[in-house]
Amino acid sequence: MLQINISTQPIRLDYQIQNAKLNLQRTPPLLDIQTTPAIMEIQQPHGVLTIDGTPCRYSIGLKNNTDFSRDNAADGRQAVMEGIARVAEEGRRLTQIENKSNAIAEIASESGVSELPDVIWAHIDAPIIHYEASPVQFNPIAGRVNYNLKPGTVQGDYQRGSVNIQVIQYPSIEMSVVDVKV
């Protein structure tokens, strides 16, 4: 009987692989920020309060020198006029001879009697009060932001990969026929 022997030899390959490389060098970005804060300057000047007590003082008879002198002069003028009228009246009474009364005695007795002063309840005027507010003074000063940006950099070095293939053993097929006796 005939027998076929087949022997095969597979291919053998040698691979030399070099991986791809990527070397990156980077510089980070820098942001330099300087701020100046906003300022609000506010000033409130004092208001002006004016109190004029002249009406109050005048109500109780306390006056300044000018008004006191003027009022005194008016009162003196009135007293002089009243004195002239009284003296004229007394002179008229003395000239009335037909009147049988004693005019000198009557005039003397009348001049010794004075009227009692009356107590007078009077209103006291309020002082004049005036307030003038001063306006608020404000000075806003704006804040600032100064910045300096230095962008980052990226530098890359790329090396391509490679694959090198070598055949160490080529494939082969051997066939043979053998006569086998049984």
C-alpha positions in Angstrom: 0.0 0.0 0.0 1.2 3.4 -0.8 1.2 6.1 1.8 1.6 9.8 1.2 3.7 11.7 3.7 3.3 15.4 3.7 5.4 17.6 5.9 5.1 21.3 6.1 7.3 24.0 7.5 5.6 27.2 8.5 7.0 30.6 7.8 8.9 32.2 10.7 9.1 35.9 10.9 11.2 38.2 13.2 9.6 41.5 14.1 11.5 44.5 15.3 9.0 47.1 16.4 9.9 50.6 17.6 7.0 52.5 19.1 6.2 56.0 18.1 7.3 58.7 20.6 5.8 62.1 21.4 7.8 64.3 23.8 5.9 67.3 24.8 7.4 70.3 26.7 5.0 72.9 27.8 5.3 76.2 29.6 2.2 77.1 31.7 0.5 80.4 31.0 1.1 83.2 33.5 -1.6 85.7 34.5 -0.4 88.6 36.6 -3.4 90.6 38.1 -3.0 93.8 40.1 -6.2 95.4 41.5 -6.8 98.8 42.9 -10.0 98.8 45.0 -12.7 101.4 44.4 -12.8 104.2 47.0 -15.9 106.2 48.0 -15.0 109.3 50.0 -18.1 110.7 51.8 -18.1 113.9 53.9 -21.0 115.3 55.7 -20.3 118.9 56.7 -22.2 120.2 59.8 -25.4 122.0 59.2 -25.9 125.6 60.3 -28.4 126.1 63.2 -29.4 129.7 63.8 -31.4 130.6 66.9 -32.5 134.3 67.0 -33.8 134.9 70.5 -34.6 138.6 69.8 -38.4 138.2 69.8 -38.3 136.2 73.0 -36.1 138.8 74.7 -38.1 141.7 73.4 -41.3 140.1 74.8 -39.9 140.4 78.4 -38.3 143.8 77.8 -34.7 142.9 77.1 -33.6 144.8 74.1 -30.4 145.6 72.3 -28.9 149.1 72.8 -30.2 150.6 69.6 -33.8 149.5 70.1 -33.6 150.3 73.9 -32.4 153.9 73.1 -35.1 154.3 70.4 -37.9 153.0 72.7 -36.5 155.2 75.6 -36.5 158.2 73.4 -40.1 157.5 72.3 -41.2 157.0 76.0 -39.3 160.2 76.9 -41.1 162.1 74.1 -44.4 160.7 75.3 -43.6 161.7 78.9 -42.7 165.2 77.9 -45.9 165.5 75.9 -47.9 164.2 78.8 -46.0 166.6 81.2 -46.8 169.6 78.9 -50.5 168.5 78.8 -50.6 168.2 82.6 -48.9 171.5 83.2 -51.2 173.2 80.6 -54.2 171.6 82.3 -53.0 172.8 85.8 -52.4 176.2 84.4 -56.0 176.3 82.9 -57.4 175.1 86.3 -55.4 177.9 88.1 -56.8 180.6 85.7 -60.4 179.7 86.5 -61.0 182.2 89.1 -64.7 181.9 88.9 -64.5 178.4 90.3 -64.6 178.7 94.1 -62.6 175.5 94.8 -58.9 175.6 95.9 -57.2 174.6 92.7 -53.7 174.5 94.3 -54.8 172.1 97.0 -56.6 169.8 94.5 -53.6 169.8 92.2 -51.2 169.0 95.1 -53.4 166.1 96.3 -53.8 164.7 92.8 -50.1 164.7 92.2 -49.3 162.7 95.4 -51.6 159.8 94.4 -50.2 157.4 91.9 -52.0 154.5 90.4 -50.9 151.0 91.4 -49.3 149.1 88.6 -51.3 146.2 87.2 -50.0 142.7 86.7 -50.2 141.9 83.1 -50.1 138.4 81.7 -48.4 138.6 78.4 -47.4 136.2 75.7 -43.7 135.5 75.3 -42.8 135.2 71.6 -40.9 132.1 70.6 -37.4 132.5 69.2 -36.8 132.2 65.5 -35.1 128.9 64.8 -33.6 128.2 61.4 -31.6 125.1 60.4 -29.8 124.9 57.0 -28.4 121.5 56.2 -25.2 121.2 54.2 -25.3 118.8 51.3 -23.3 115.6 51.4 -20.1 115.7 49.5 -18.9 112.5 48.0 -16.0 111.7 45.7 -16.1 108.3 44.0 -12.7 107.0 42.9 -13.0 104.1 40.4 -11.1 100.9 41.1 -8.8 99.4 38.4 -7.8 96.0 37.3 -4.4 95.7 35.5 -3.5 92.3 34.1 -0.6 90.9 32.1 -1.1 87.6 30.3 1.8 85.5 29.1 0.4 82.6 27.1 1.8 79.2 27.7 3.7 77.3 25.0 3.7 73.7 23.8 6.7 72.2 22.0 6.4 68.7 20.7 9.0 66.3 19.3 7.3 63.4 17.5 9.3 60.4 16.4 7.5 58.0 14.1 7.3 54.4 15.0 8.7 51.7 12.8 8.1 48.0 12.2 10.9 45.9 10.6 9.9 42.4 9.5 12.5 39.7 8.5 11.7 36.2 7.3 13.8 33.8 9.3 12.3 30.6 7.7 10.4 30.4 4.5 7.4 28.1 4.3 7.8 24.8 2.6 5.8 21.7 1.8 7.4 18.3 1.2 5.4 15.4 -0.2 6.7 11.9 -0.4 5.1 8.6 -1.3 6.2 5.6 0.7 5.4 1.9 0.0 4.4 0.3 3.2 4.1 -3.5 3.3 1.8 -5.0 5.6 
